[in-house]
Amino acid sequence: MGVYDEWGLEPVINVAGTATRLGGPAMAIEVAEAMLQASSQTVPMDRLQDRASSFIAEMTGAEAGYVTSGAAAGLTMATAACIAGIDPILMERLPNTTGIPNQVIISRDHRSGYDHAIRAAGAQLVEVGMNEPLAGAGVRRAEAWEYEAAITDDTVAIAYVATPESVPPLETVIEVAHRRRVKVLVDAAAQLPPASNLSRFVGLGADAVVFSGGKGIRGPQGTGILAGRRELIMSVALQSLDLDEHSSLWDPPPGLIDSSGLRGMPRHGIGRGFKVSKEEVIGLLVALRRFADGGSDAEIEKSRAILGRVSASLARLPHIELRISEAPAGTTFPLLEIHLNESLLGRSAFDVDKALRDGHPPIYVHERLLPAGVLVLNAMNLDSQTEEVLVARLHQALSEPVAVS
Ligand SMILES: *Cc1c(COP(=O)(O)O)cnc(C)c1O
């Protein structure tokens, strides 16, 4: 009996990809084993985060890094660092930012539920730009001069959500920001793979970049990577670490926290609630090392083969069209799109999705294109056993006669 069965839960087949609501992708075995070992001994957390900092720096080209409790927590902490700097008095106040600079500029079409993480630090978002093509009302999206025009003495940062479709180019936004001494925070949570993105945004000059630890790199689901400037990471460490120590005995690792420039030792900060365990830090480091060593390349090839077989097995079904799509560079997980002719099929993509979810085991597909009548499948979590069940269930859901009442 599996551990979920023991607690009365039925594990699902996850072809939705890295979805956090489904617990994220399966963790690499190597990562799970490292976490098990890490759990039986203890180390000072500032020493562990200091080691993590130098490893993240090595992997990303950043000056320093920190293991956060997810990319969203990384956004909150990077924002808190931009607002408070290394002043313990300001750290103590957050998220109350009354009377201190707290504005973060963001393009309207970069906004999402995740910007709650930025606001949680006490930041006020200032929107710029339009998305006229989406509204069918024009051809232009946000432009660099609009960011520049929004910068005031109250601006602490520009937040930029990096995707292959993001505009204006990050390098242009960084140029504008740095000319006015404003920092740039990049949300690249789901931009791994490709591994080249580990250093790409840092290389363009971003001051802080966040990645999810529990998405494409298959680390612990509750972790994230923050890579950035040394002083920002020092602020994040000071606002995150448990600081219940006598100040006379406090001896933080100088690579992570240079206490010589501090006016005093802060108390627990806004990040104390985003605790990351020692097992998670070790798990993240092992996952990052594995990923940077090409760990996802073989998985991408395996996914492509699985999707090819699933697609071939559905090829004879009427009223559907099958398409395997992938990024031009071929460096992200391929996706199988099942386009339904909903009227001939007699059911919508939502109906099929619901039938897949309600069966046993429940199957969750990527739901982004359901309104367009398309089921999207990511094979990163499949093995030969679940592949077989998936094929049988898809056949059933796409071909069984519609009940007539
Ligand atoms: C997933 C995601 C996040 C949050 O990442 P977590 O590691 O789950 O906290 C933030 N921003 C974007 C764009 C994401 O896709």
The ligand as a MOL file (V3000), in Angstrom:
LIG
                    3D

  0  0  0     0  0            999 V3000
M  V30 BEGIN CTAB
M  V30 COUNTS 15 15 0 0 0
M  V30 BEGIN ATOM
M  V30 1 C 5.1770 29.0150 -10.6050 0
M  V30 2 C 5.3760 30.4610 -10.7400 0
M  V30 3 C 5.6540 31.2520 -9.6150 0
M  V30 4 C 5.6870 30.6750 -8.2210 0
M  V30 5 O 6.7070 29.7270 -8.0470 0
M  V30 6 P 6.7500 28.8450 -6.7240 0
M  V30 7 O 8.0870 28.1920 -6.7630 0
M  V30 8 O 5.6180 27.8570 -6.8520 0
M  V30 9 O 6.5650 29.7360 -5.5650 0
M  V30 10 C 5.8710 32.6000 -9.7960 0
M  V30 11 N 5.8260 33.1610 -11.0200 0
M  V30 12 C 5.5690 32.4350 -12.1310 0
M  V30 13 C 5.5420 33.1140 -13.4580 0
M  V30 14 C 5.3310 31.0570 -12.0250 0
M  V30 15 O 5.0680 30.3250 -13.1200 0
M  V30 END ATOM
M  V30 BEGIN BOND
M  V30 1 1 1 2
M  V30 2 1 2 3
M  V30 3 2 2 14
M  V30 4 1 3 4
M  V30 5 2 3 10
M  V30 6 1 4 5
M  V30 7 1 5 6
M  V30 8 2 6 7
M  V30 9 1 6 8
M  V30 10 1 6 9
M  V30 11 1 10 11
M  V30 12 2 11 12
M  V30 13 1 12 13
M  V30 14 1 12 14
M  V30 15 1 14 15
M  V30 END BOND
M  V30 END CTAB
M  END
